[in-house]
């Protein structure tokens, strides 16, 4: 007699799996992107310094860095599908607590949000590569589009939700409902698919023999530092330049909207034309946008659109490199865990350093120069990640 939990089960239709991927991916940024437009009100009500406010944005990145490395370990005991479902539930609880009445409750909710996203960040792209090997570029584009779309939605509606709900807490708590929707959409993947892991722990030994592992990791870290720093702080920069919270949130939303086509098409273009030329284009867009904010701040819309296009390109290119630089499908979650674990730990320094530089100098010039320098590092690490391994063509 075959044990109940080892009997083969009928997989759900592929369209149902795609819908689950999209709705889960939509949850991976709103709790973060919906925070920046509310930052002036949160700082004022809780009497937070710029560095402390930056910590509330940095904690999720630290969680992504530390806990990303645990994701492959969890799949030794449970299927990746079941782990993803559990982490979406953790994310939903965290979103509720992040709207708590005190800084301590907010910190607990922020840790849970970061923990839930950290594991899904690693397992979901790896599952995409496993389930759609012939369409990996297209599906990574769809996944990235959903991630960026969630950030776009959150930054656009954060302030209107605050107005409608009467508080910034109501705005932040909204994302628990989106997490519930994502969990429901993912249930068919858990119930209808065999319990199998996307990788095994022994592959770690082979990973460190992969010459692309550390270059891809550093590229992931430097590009993430640029993105999450401006995502957290640009609304505050604009607010200090005289723009209202609503206008600043609208600008941030436009910066996310412009990322959408780049998120979808960059993995596809990378497969056809190579990654390096696209990285060069992306870095140029980022540098021009940051220099514009620094030198010609009277035109924030133009510079925000350029930044959105640049960062909207580097993130999907980082995901693409994680997928194609893995030696085998089984190595993909380990490479993803390493790149996101170390990369997001590096990125976590950005918002805090940006806020601390502002506290020290009283202005925004030094923080913006800090981001320009890091954008140069994106170019260097991107070149390293794109080089062929020694002995290959």
N, C-alpha and C positions, 0 to 999 in steps of 0.2 A: 504493500500500500504506500502510495506517495504521500509524504508529509504535506499538510495543508499549505504551509507557507512556501513550499518548493514547487507546487503545481504551476505550470505555465498559465499565464493569464493573457487575455486578449488585450492588445494595446489599443488605446483610443485612436480615432482618426487623426491623421497628421495635422489637419486644420485645427483640431481641438488642442493639440500640443502647441501649435504656433500661438493660438489665442492665450494659452496659459503662460507661455514665455513672455508675450507682450505685456500682459496684465501684471505679472510679477515684476518685470523690468521697469514698469511705470512707477513702482514703489521705491526704486533705489536712489532717488534724489530729492523728492519733494520735502521730506523732513529737514533736509539741509538747505535746499534752494529757497524754501519758504521762510527761512530764518533771517536772511540778509535784509530784505526790505523792512522787517520789523525791528531791526537792530537799534535804531535811535530810540524807539519807544521802550524797548526792553532795557536798554542802558539807563534811561531816565527813571523808569519805575523802580529798578532794582539797585540803582546807584552803582553801576559797574564801571570800572576803568576800561579803556580800550583793550588793554592786554587781557583782562579777565573776560571781556565779551568775546575776544578772539579765541579764548579757551573753549567756549561753548561750541564754536565751529570746529576747533581742532580735535576735541575728544572723539568725534566719530571717525576722523581720519586715523587717530591713534588706534582705535578699535579695529579699523580696517587693516591696519598694519600688523598688529599683534595677532588678531584672531583669524586673519586670512590663512595663516600657516596651519591652523587647526582643521580647516575644512576637509582636506584629504583624509585626516585621521577619523573624522566623523563617519566618512563613507565606508570605513572598515566594518562598522557595526550595523549601519542602516543604509538604505538606498539613498542615492543623491536626491531623488525625488522627494522622499520623506523628510530629509534634512532641510531641503528648501522650504517645504510647507511649514515646518516647525519654526524656521527662522523668519518667515513672513509674519507668523503669529507674534513672535518676540518683537518684531519691528512695530506691529500695531499697538502692542501694550506700551512700548517705549514712546510712541507718538503721543499717546494719552498722558503719560507721566511727564513728558517734556513740557506740557502746558500747565504743569503744577503750580501751586501758589507760591512756592519758595524756591530759592536757588538750589537747595539740596535735592528737592524732588526733580527739578529740571535736569540736574546733573545725572541722577539715576536714570531718568528717561533717555537722556542723551547717550549714555553707555549702552542701554538696551537697543536703541536705534542703530548705533554703530555696530553692535554685535550682530544683529540680524542682517544688516546690509553686507557686513564683511564676508560672511560665509556664502551668501547668495552671489556676491560679486565674483567669487571663485568658481562655484559649482555650475552656475547657469550657462556662462559661455562655454565651459568644458562640455556640458551636456549637449549644447547646440552643435559643437563639433562632432560629438559621438553620434547624434541622431540624424544629422543632415550633412554627411561627409561630402556629398557631391555639390551641395549648395552652401558651403561654409561661408563664402564671401557675402552672399546675399543675406543669409540668416544672421550673420554678425552685423550686417547693416541694419536689418530689422530690429535686432536686439538693441543696438546703440541708438537707433532712432527712438525707441521706446524709452530708454534711459534719459536721453536728452529731452524728449517730449515731457516726461514727468517733471524735470527741472523747469522747463518752460512754463508749464501749467502752474507750478507752485509759485514762481516769481511773479507771474501775471496776476494771480488772484489773492496773494498774501494780504495785501492792504485792503482790497474790497471785502475779503472775508473778515478782516478785523473790524471794518466799519459795520458790516452786517451783523456780526456777532457781539459787537460792543467791547471787544478786548483782543489783545494779541494772543492771549491764551486760547480763545475760541478758534482763531485762525490756525494755530499750530495743531490743535487737537483734531482738526478736520481730516488729517492724513491717516488717522486710524481707520476711518471708513474705507479709504482706498486700499489699505492693507487687507481689510476683510474681503473686499471684492477680489483682490489678487489671490487670497487663500482659497476662496470658493472656485475660482477659475483653474487653480492648480490641482484641485482634488482628483479630476480624472487621470492626471499623470501619475498620481500616487496609487490610485486604486486599480488602474488598468495596465500598469507596466510591471515587468519583472523587477525584483529587488536586486539590482546589480550596481556596482560601484563604477565611477568614471575613472578610477585609478587605484593603485595600491601603493602602500608605503615604501616597499623596496625600490620603487622607481626613483626615489630621492637620490640614491647613490649614483644612478645613471645621469640624473639631472645635472649634477655638478661637473660632469664630464662634457656637458653641452657647452660649447664655447660662446653661444649666444645668450646664455642664461643671465649673466650679470649685465651685459649691455642692454638687453631688453628691460631688465629691472630698473636700471638707472634712467632710461628713457621714460618709463612709466612714472617714476618718481618726480623727475624734473618737470614734465608737462603737467602732472597733477598739481604740483605746487603752484604753478602759474594760474591754473584754472580755479582752484578752490580759494586762492587768496583773493582774486578779483571778484569771484562769486560772493564772497563774504563781505568785502569791504567797499566795493564800488558804490553801492547805495549811500553809504556813510560819506564817502568822498564827495558825491554829488550834493548830498544834503548840506555839507559844509560850504559848498559853492553856491548855495541859495536855492536849490531845487526842493520842492516839497517831497514828502515821503511817497506820495502817489506817483509823481513823475519819475522819481528815482526807481521805484519798483517797475514802472512801465518800461524804462530804459533797460533795466536788467532783463525783463521779459523779452524785449526785442533782441538783446544779445543772445538769449537762449533760442529764440525762434530762428534766427539766422543759422544756427548750428544744425537745424534739422536736415536739410538736404545734404550737408557735408557728412553728417553722421550716417546717413543711408548709403551714400555713393562712394565714400572714401575706401571702404574695404573692397568694393568691386573694382574701383580704379587701381588700387594697389595690386590686385591680382593681374591686371593687364599691363600696367606701365611701371610697376616697381614702387617701392615705398619711399626711397630717398628723395626723388624730385618733389613728392607731395609734402614731405617734412620741410624741405627748404621753403616751399610756398607758404606753408603754415606759419613758420617762424617769422618770415617777412611780414605777414599780416599782423602777428602779435606785436612785433617790435614797433611797427608804424602806429598801431593803435595805442600802445603805451606811451610812445613819444608824443603823440597827439594829445593825450590826456595831460601830459606833463607840460607841454609847451603851448598848446592852443586849446585850453580847456573850454573855450566858448562853444565848441562844436562837439558835445558829448555823444550825440547820436552817431556821427560818423565813426568815431573811435570805438564806440561800443560794438557797432556792427563788424568792424574789422577784427576786434578781439573775439567776438563770437565765431566768426568764420575760422580764425586761426585755431582757437581751442576746440572748436567743433570738428576740426580735422585731426588734431594730434591724438585725441582720445580713441577714436575708432582705429587709427593706425597703430596705437599701442596694443589694442585688443587683437588686431590682425597679426601683429608680430608674435604675440603670445601663442596664437594658434599655429602659425606656420613655422615658427622656430622650435617648437616641440618636436623631438625626434619621432615620437609615436603618439597615437591618441591617448594611450595610458599615461604618458608623461605630461599631457596638456594641463591637467589640474594642478600638478606639482609646479610647473613653470608659472602658471597663473597665480598660484599661492605665493610663490617666491616674489614674483614681480609686483603683485599687489601688496604683499606683506611688507616688504622692504620699501617699495615705492610709496605707499601711502604713509608709512612712518616718516619718510623724508618729507612728503608733502605736508604733513601735520605741522612742520616747523613754519610754514609760510604764513598762515593767518596770525599766529602769535608774534612772529618777527615783524610783520607788517604793522600790527597794532602797537608793538613796543617801540618801533622806530617813530611812529607818530607821537606816542607819549613823550618820547625823549626830545624830539625836534619841534613838536607843536605844529608841524605842517605835513604835507603829503608828498613833497618832492623826494625826500630820502626813501620812503617806502616804494614809490614808483620806480626809482632807479634800481632798487633791490630786485624788483620784478623783471626789469629789463636785463639785468645781469643774468638772472636765472633763465631767461628766455634764450640767451646765448648758450647756456649749458644744455638746453633742449636740443639745439642744433648739433652740439658735439656728441652727446649721447645717442642721438638719432643716427648720426653717421656711423658710430661704432656698432649700433644694433643692426644696421643694414649691410655692413661689410660681410662678404662671404667668409666662411670659416677657412682657415689655412688648409690648403690642399684640395679646396673645392673650386669650381668654376665661378 
